[in-house]
Amino acid sequence: MTAVLTRRPGLSKIRSASARSPLYALCLGVVALVVLSALLAPWLAPYDPNAVDLGNALAGNSTDHPLGVDAAGRDTLSRLLLGARASLLGPLGVVVFSTLLGVAVGMAAAWRGGWLDSVLSRSTELVMAFPGMLLAILIISVYGEGLLAPVVALAVAYLPYVSRLTRSLVLAERERPYVSAYQVQGHPALSICVRHILPNIAPVVLAQATINFGYALMDLAGLSFLGLGVPPLTPDWGRMVFDGQTAIQHGYPLSAVLPCVLIVLTVVAFNVVGERWADRVARRDR
């Protein structure tokens, strides 16, 4: 007798969501626009984002500089476009590393159970008790400025949430008949987990990763605002808010307000998209 896996609807669950939710469609458009802007930034930016022109510092809007310039005379539009790259690349690294490691840890804990489950569960709870931002600050204080240190720190901080979600999903999936059928046929545990269980839990994990992306973006922007993220000359939305404080005091708030608006819109858009995907998956599973 051969077991035939009828895979439950996976990524196809989220394909038609935009047709029924204008808010979801709008947020998905914001996400697409931000991502495209980051990818095409070198060709869209009208000026070098680090070109300093002190004689033109804090100039208002003009045909040459539609969004004005900052206190160092750098074009705000160019820095926003190039800043999208650093602002999205960091959260992407956090989400990729935390999701890959979290899925591996959660799947191992759920499948093996026993002492391994206890050790991994207690370890993740210990990490959850330690604030992610504080961990990032500690690592940055040791390794210095740069994008790698905060990305690694936040990936470790986000890992427990992914692993706990994965563990609960795998425990529920193990109770399904197809898993027992494959075990009876002698399929190895790794093959069952990777080839059959993982595709079935992927939509929920993907939805959680999308939500985590927004939170990671906000955390990294906060670190950059504190001067602990990217180097000073690197265009970054959080760093732009920090640099724009002087402009606000002189009555030119755009260089600081615009990156704040972009951070808020991007975080909200990713959260709405992720929650919409999660809700849609939950309704299909009922």
Salt bridges, closest charged atoms under 4 A:
ASP70 OD2 - ARG74 NE 2.87
ASP75 OD1 - HIS65 ND1 2.80
ASP117 OD2 - ARG167 NH2 2.85
GLU125 OE2 - ARG122 NH2 3.01
GLU125 OE2 - ARG164 NH1 3.81
GLU173 OE1 - ARG8 NH2 2.51
GLU173 OE1 - ARG176 NE 3.51
ASP243 OD2 - ARG74 NH2 3.68
ASP285 OD1 - ARG8 NH1 3.48
ASP285 OD1 - LYS13 NZ 2.96
